[in-house]
């Protein structure tokens, strides 16, 4: 596995090292020892899958707060997305910054999203399949979000948003106060 840091402290691009032969390829997509060496959790408690029918689908920007703050390992298995990690951790040296990374069935990349960071993605192709491995259980009462187009964060999405849920459309703009 190849680990590449992003603009957000603790957010990593993880490239697999495939072993290829005439059948296809085989690769490790998770290694607890390597995660520990990078100071990351080594246990996931939930795995989630998301399908998206149309190019231009926006999901995000979501996070959960303590006591169920979730770190996420995100992978796109079909199609292409641009995944975004938004640093909302006030004690972080990269507070307010973000990283956008293309994940696709071709590049087989994963993105590690640290707990307490906002997370969202935009589909760049029709019929995408995205998986999340998370380090804490989903708790709807602890879910928070920010608008995907909040001017305070200057997120420059590389395509038009054409499909978005009512919930994601109506997350509040940042009011300048600390994030809860």
N, C-alpha and C positions, 0 to 999 in steps of 0.2 A: 504494500500500500504506500502511496505517495501522499504526504501531508503538505498542503500549501496554506499558509495563513492568509487571511483576508484583511480588509480595512477595519474590521470589527475585532477587537480583542477577544480571543477564545472561539471565534468562528473559523472553521476549517473547511477547505475543499479537500475531499478525500478521493483520490484516483486509485482505482484497483489496478492490480498487476495480473492481467489475464494470462493463463496458460492456454495456448491455442493449438488445436490439431484439426484433423479432417472432420471431426464431429461437431466442432464449434469451439467454445472456450469454457474454462473453469476459473473462478477467482474467489478469493476471500472478500466478503463485503463488510465483515465486522471481525475485530480481533480485540478481545478484552485487554490483552497485554499492551497492545499499541495504544488503545484508548487511555489506559492508566498512565502510560509514559507521557501522554499529552495532557494529563491532568483532567481527563474527562470521566464521566460515569462509565461503569463497566457492566451495568445491568439495565435492561429495558423491561418495563412492566406491561407495555401495551404496544401493539403494532396496528396501524391504521392504513387504509387504502382509500384513495380518492380517484374517481374517474371524472373526466370533463369532456363533454361532447364537442364543444366548439372552441376554435382558436379565438383568443381574446377574452377568455374566462379569467376573472380575477378572484382569487381566494386570499383574504387577509385584509388587514394586518392583525394577527391574533397573538395572544400570549396568555399564560395563566400566572397568577400571583401566588405567593406563599400562603398556605403550606403545601401547595401542589404545583409549584413552578416546574414547567416541563423543559428539559433539554430535548432536542429533536434531531434525529438523523433522517434526512430527506433524500429520496432517490426517485428519479423519473424512469420508469421501465418501458413506457411506450410514448412516442412523440417527443416533444420538446417543451420545456418551461423555462422561464427566467425566475429564479428563486431569490428572495430578498430577506436578509437579516438586518433588522433595525435595532441598534443598540439603545435600549431604554433604561440601562442600569446606571443610576446616578454616580456610583462609585467607580465606574469604568473609565479608563483613560481614553476610550473612544466613544464616550457618551454622545448620542445624537448622530453618530455616523452610521453608514449602512454599507452593505456589500450586496451586489447583485451578481449572480452566477448562473450561467446556462447549464441546465441538467437535461440530459437526453438519453434516449435508448442507444444512440451512437457513442456518446462519450462515457457512459456508465459511471458518471461522477456522483458523489454524494456530497451533501452539505450538512455540516454540524451547526445547529442553531443553539447557542447557549440559553440556559434558563433565564427568564426575565427579559429576553429580547423579543421584539415583534417579529412575526414571520408571515410572509405571504408570497404568492407567486402568480404570474401571468402565463397563460398557455400560449405558446407560439405555433401550435399546430392543433388540428382537430384530433379528437379521440386520444387524449392523454391518460396515462395511468401513473399515479404517484403514490409512493408508500412513505409512511412516517413510522419510525421506531421511537417511542417516547419513554422518558425516565420517571414519569409520575402519571397517576391516573387522571383522566379527564374529570374535572369538577366544574360544571356549568356556572355555579355561583362565583367561581374564582376567575372566570374568563374575562379578559379585557381586550380592547382593540383600539386601534387608531385608524383614521381614514387612510386609504391607500394613496390618496392624492393630497394629503395635508401639506399645504405650502411650507409649513415650518421645517419639513424634512427634505424637501426638494428631491423627491424620488423621481428619477427620469426613467419611466418604464419604456421599453423598446418597441411597444406596439400599442394599438388602440384597445381600450377596454370596452367590450361589447356585451358581456354577460357578467352580472354581479348580483349577489344576494341582497335583499333588503337590509339585512343586518350589517353586511360589510359596507354598503352604501351609506349607512347612517351612523357609523362610529363617529365620535366627536373629533373635531380638530383639536390639536394640543392647545391647552389654555396657558401654558407657560409654568404651570405648577408641577411639583414633583409627581412622578408616576406612582400610582398605588397598585 
